[in-house]
Amino acid sequence: MHKKILTLFLAGFLLGSSSTAFAGEPVKVILPTFPVTLNNQTLSNDYSQYPFLVYKDITYVPMTYYDCRLLGLKTDWSFQNGLAIDKNPDIFNGYERILNNQKNRASLTAQIADGKIKVNGKTIQNSKEEYPLLFFRDVTYFPLTWRFAVEEFGWDYHFSHKNGLIISSPSVKTDTSVIWNNSTESFGNMMGSNDLTFGVSFLPKQQTCTVEQACKQLTVQALNLYHFSEDTVTILPSSELWEYQVYRIINNQEHLIYKKQIPFFSGKINGRQYAYSKFSAGCWNEETIQKGSYVIRLTHPDKLRYKTADGKTRQEILREGTGGAFFFESHVTIR
């Protein structure tokens, strides 16, 4: 396909109640029949409140707050200046999606966006665009031609019938701030041996609770890195980020609703001590969370690199649980 007509989609901006000024001529759109992956995250459309759309054979991505930042963009809107879309210098460390209980129809109706629009400071005449910005469920959708995807935003992309549309933004900055206080605490005479050097305590394998209980118990999460041997070691910094992910299960399919990147502990840890950290998980709130089944996953590198007291660099396979009570994956039922 010629690069001038190979078009991608930009994620967008919730404009609020005043956004009705953007609604114009209605147009028919459909859901994509292929997967769409944004910066290594494949996202489903069946139950998404703001699904990807296809218009004139072009894929459109919703310009929500989180989708924009996932692709390294930022938006601003005012009555006076309209909508502005620019490269985003902010740090990305989390992503959230809203799901509906009802499945989206394959064919839907959007509107041509009507109002002042600028991309990287350049005015866009939407009425003259071959692939105009659209407006759907109070969210702006923006078509990215070659000039937007590559020349304006510097994205990489690839499309195949097997893998669908894959978009990545190399300029996106991840949050590498340390959420660990670099202090360690003793956990006493717990069972362990030199064969199990490190264990991570995360979540119990099964949980059942009410919406209220989930919002109280799951909003603040904790990670514990246990060092079971007697020797003092130094955990080496790693560029590989851990990630806290939450999926809602609908009709036996997993749908991502939240993820948060977690820079892991590095520094000195004494024998039979542990490092401790807390982090917030913003998806567990009564305004958005619904009854149903969920899976919480903690993705992580397979191995942890460290230095021993004699200066030798080694690596150890990371294992879940302390005494088999905690796991990297937890199944949650909310009733």
C-alpha positions in Angstrom: 0.0 0.0 0.0 1.3 3.4 -0.9 2.7 5.3 2.1 0.4 8.3 1.4 -2.7 6.3 1.9 -1.5 4.0 4.6 -3.2 5.5 7.6 -3.2 4.8 11.3 -5.1 6.2 14.2 -4.5 8.4 17.0 -5.8 8.1 20.5 -7.7 10.9 22.0 -9.1 13.4 24.3 -12.3 13.4 26.4 -13.8 16.7 25.7 -16.6 16.7 28.3 -20.1 18.1 28.0 -19.0 21.1 26.0 -17.7 18.8 23.2 -21.1 18.8 21.5 -19.8 21.7 19.4 -17.5 19.1 17.6 -20.4 16.9 16.4 -21.2 17.4 12.7 -22.4 15.3 9.7 -23.1 11.6 10.7 -21.1 8.9 9.0 -21.2 5.1 9.2 -18.2 3.3 10.8 -17.4 -0.3 11.6 -15.2 -2.1 14.2 -11.9 -3.4 12.8 -11.8 -7.1 12.1 -8.1 -7.3 12.9 -6.1 -6.8 16.2 -4.6 -3.4 16.9 -1.5 -3.1 19.1 -0.3 0.2 20.6 3.2 0.2 22.1 3.2 -3.6 22.7 -0.3 -3.6 24.1 -3.0 -5.4 22.0 -6.4 -4.0 22.8 -9.9 -5.5 22.2 -12.9 -3.7 20.9 -15.9 -5.9 21.6 -16.9 -4.3 25.0 -14.7 -1.1 25.0 -16.6 2.1 25.6 -14.2 3.8 23.2 -13.3 1.1 20.6 -11.1 1.5 17.5 -13.1 2.3 14.4 -12.7 2.0 10.7 -13.9 4.7 8.3 -13.1 4.6 4.5 -10.9 1.5 5.2 -8.8 3.5 7.6 -8.3 2.5 11.3 -9.2 5.1 13.9 -8.1 5.1 17.6 -10.1 6.9 20.3 -8.3 10.0 21.6 -8.8 9.3 25.3 -6.4 10.6 27.9 -4.7 7.2 28.3 -4.6 6.3 24.6 -2.9 9.6 23.8 -0.2 9.0 26.4 0.3 5.4 25.4 1.3 6.8 22.0 3.3 9.8 23.3 0.7 12.5 22.6 -1.1 15.2 24.5 -4.2 17.2 23.8 -5.6 20.5 24.9 -9.0 22.0 24.2 -10.8 25.3 24.8 -13.7 27.2 23.4 -11.4 29.9 22.0 -8.6 27.8 20.5 -10.4 24.5 19.8 -8.5 21.2 19.9 -4.6 21.0 19.9 -2.7 17.7 19.5 1.0 17.7 20.1 3.9 15.3 21.0 3.8 14.6 24.7 7.0 15.1 26.8 5.3 13.7 29.9 6.3 10.4 31.4 4.0 7.4 30.8 3.5 5.0 33.7 -0.1 3.8 33.5 -3.0 2.9 31.2 -6.8 2.5 31.8 -9.7 1.4 29.7 -13.5 1.5 30.3 -15.6 -1.5 29.4 -19.4 -1.7 28.8 -21.5 -4.7 29.8 -23.1 -4.7 26.4 -21.2 -5.8 23.3 -20.5 -3.2 20.7 -22.4 -3.5 17.4 -20.2 -4.2 14.3 -21.7 -1.2 12.5 -21.9 2.2 14.3 -22.5 5.9 13.6 -20.0 8.6 14.3 -19.9 12.3 13.3 -17.5 14.5 11.3 -15.6 16.6 13.9 -16.4 20.3 13.6 -14.2 23.0 15.2 -10.7 24.4 15.3 -8.0 21.8 15.1 -4.2 22.0 15.3 -1.6 19.3 15.1 1.9 20.2 16.3 0.8 23.9 15.9 -0.4 23.4 12.3 -4.0 24.2 11.5 -6.1 21.3 10.1 -9.0 22.1 7.7 -11.1 19.1 8.7 -13.8 19.6 6.1 -11.1 19.3 3.4 -9.4 16.3 4.7 -9.8 13.0 2.8 -9.8 11.2 6.2 -11.3 13.8 8.6 -11.3 13.7 12.4 -14.5 12.0 13.8 -16.5 12.3 16.9 -17.9 9.3 18.7 -19.4 8.9 22.2 -18.1 12.4 23.2 -14.5 11.5 22.2 -12.5 12.8 19.2 -11.1 10.2 16.8 -8.2 11.3 14.5 -7.1 9.7 11.3 -3.3 9.5 10.8 -2.0 9.6 7.3 1.7 9.2 6.6 2.3 12.8 7.3 0.8 12.5 10.8 2.1 9.1 11.8 5.6 9.4 10.6 6.4 13.0 9.8 4.6 14.7 12.7 4.7 12.0 15.4 7.6 9.8 14.4 5.8 6.5 14.9 6.8 3.1 13.7 4.0 0.9 12.3 3.3 -2.4 10.5 0.3 -4.1 9.2 -0.2 -7.7 8.3 -3.3 -10.0 8.0 -1.9 -12.2 10.7 -0.9 -9.6 13.3 -3.1 -6.7 12.3 -2.0 -3.1 12.9 1.0 -2.6 15.1 1.9 1.0 16.2 4.8 2.0 18.4 6.0 5.4 19.5 9.8 5.2 20.3 9.7 8.7 21.9 7.4 7.6 24.8 9.2 8.0 28.1 8.5 5.5 30.9 8.5 6.3 34.6 11.8 5.0 36.0 11.5 6.7 39.4 12.3 4.3 42.3 9.1 3.4 44.2 11.2 1.4 46.7 12.7 3.2 49.7 15.9 1.0 49.4 15.6 -0.1 53.0 15.2 -3.7 54.1 13.5 -5.2 57.1 14.1 -8.5 58.8 11.4 -11.2 58.4 12.8 -13.6 61.0 13.4 -17.3 60.8 11.3 -18.1 57.7 11.8 -21.3 55.8 14.3 -21.0 53.0 17.6 -22.1 51.6 20.4 -21.0 49.4 18.7 -22.7 46.5 15.8 -20.2 46.8 17.6 -16.9 46.9 14.8 -14.6 46.1 11.0 -14.8 46.3 8.4 -12.2 45.5 5.2 -11.8 47.6 2.4 -10.4 45.6 -1.3 -11.5 45.8 -3.2 -14.6 46.9 -4.3 -16.9 44.1 -8.0 -16.5 44.6 -10.1 -13.6 46.1 -13.8 -13.0 46.4 -15.2 -9.6 47.6 -17.8 -6.9 47.1 -17.2 -3.8 45.0 -16.7 -1.8 48.3 -14.2 -4.4 49.6 -12.3 -4.4 46.3 -11.9 -0.7 46.3 -10.6 -0.8 49.9 -8.4 -3.8 49.6 -7.0 -3.6 46.1 -6.5 0.1 45.5 -3.1 0.0 47.4 -1.0 -2.9 46.3 2.3 -4.1 47.9 5.4 -5.9 46.6 7.8 -7.7 48.9 11.2 -9.0 47.7 12.4 -11.7 50.1 16.1 -12.8 50.3 16.2 -16.3 51.8 20.0 -16.9 51.9 22.4 -15.7 54.6 24.6 -13.6 52.3 24.4 -9.9 51.7 23.8 -9.1 48.0 23.3 -6.0 45.9 20.4 -6.2 43.4 21.5 -4.6 40.1 19.3 -2.0 38.3 17.5 -3.2 35.3 15.9 -1.5 32.3 13.1 -4.2 32.3 10.0 -2.8 33.9 7.6 -4.9 35.9 3.9 -4.3 35.1 0.7 -4.6 37.1 -2.1 -5.6 34.8 -5.9 -6.0 35.4 -8.2 -7.8 33.0 -11.9 -8.2 33.1 -13.3 -11.6 31.9 -16.4 -11.3 29.7 -17.7 -14.4 27.9 -14.5 -16.3 28.8 -12.3 -13.6 27.1 -9.8 -11.3 28.9 -10.1 -7.6 28.3 -7.5 -5.2 29.6 -8.8 -2.4 31.8 -5.7 -1.2 33.6 -1.9 -1.5 33.6 0.8 0.2 35.6 4.6 0.0 35.1 6.6 -0.6 38.2 10.4 0.0 38.3 11.7 -2.8 40.5 14.0 -2.7 43.6 17.7 -2.2 43.2 20.3 -1.8 46.0 21.7 -3.7 48.9 19.7 -6.3 50.7 21.0 -8.3 53.7 20.6 -12.0 54.3 17.1 -13.1 55.4 15.7 -9.6 55.0 13.2 -8.2 52.5 12.6 -5.0 50.5 9.0 -3.6 50.6 7.1 -1.2 48.5 3.5 0.0 48.0 1.9 1.4 44.8 -1.6 2.6 43.9 -3.9 0.8 41.4 -6.3 3.5 40.1 -8.8 1.2 38.5 -10.2 -0.1 41.8 -12.8 2.7 42.4 -16.5 2.6 42.8 -17.2 4.9 39.8 -15.8 2.5 37.2 -15.4 -1.0 38.7 -18.2 -3.4 38.1 -19.2 -6.8 39.4 -17.7 -9.7 37.6 -14.5 -11.8 37.2 -11.0 -10.3 36.9 -7.5 -11.5 36.6 -4.6 -9.5 38.1 -1.1 -10.2 36.7 2.3 -9.1 37.7 4.6 -9.4 34.7 8.3 -9.4 35.4 11.7 -10.5 34.1 12.4 -14.2 34.5 15.7 -13.5 36.4 17.1 -11.0 38.8 20.8 -9.9 38.5 22.8 -9.3 41.6 26.3 -9.0 43.0 27.6 -11.1 45.8 29.8 -9.8 48.6 33.0 -10.8 46.7 31.9 -8.7 43.7 30.8 -11.5 41.4 27.7 -10.9 39.2 25.1 -13.6 39.2 21.5 -14.1 38.3 18.7 -16.0 40.0 15.3 -17.2 38.8 12.5 -15.2 40.4 9.9 -17.3 42.2 6.5 -16.4 43.4 5.2 -16.7 46.9 6.4 -17.1 50.4 5.5 -20.5 51.6 3.3 -20.9 48.5 0.7 -18.3 49.7 1.2 -15.5 47.1 1.3 -15.6 43.3 2.1 -13.5 40.3 -1.5 -14.0 39.1 -4.6 -13.6 41.1 -8.2 -14.3 40.2 -10.7 -11.9 41.7 -14.5 -12.4 41.8 -16.5 -9.2 42.7 -20.1 -9.8 43.8 
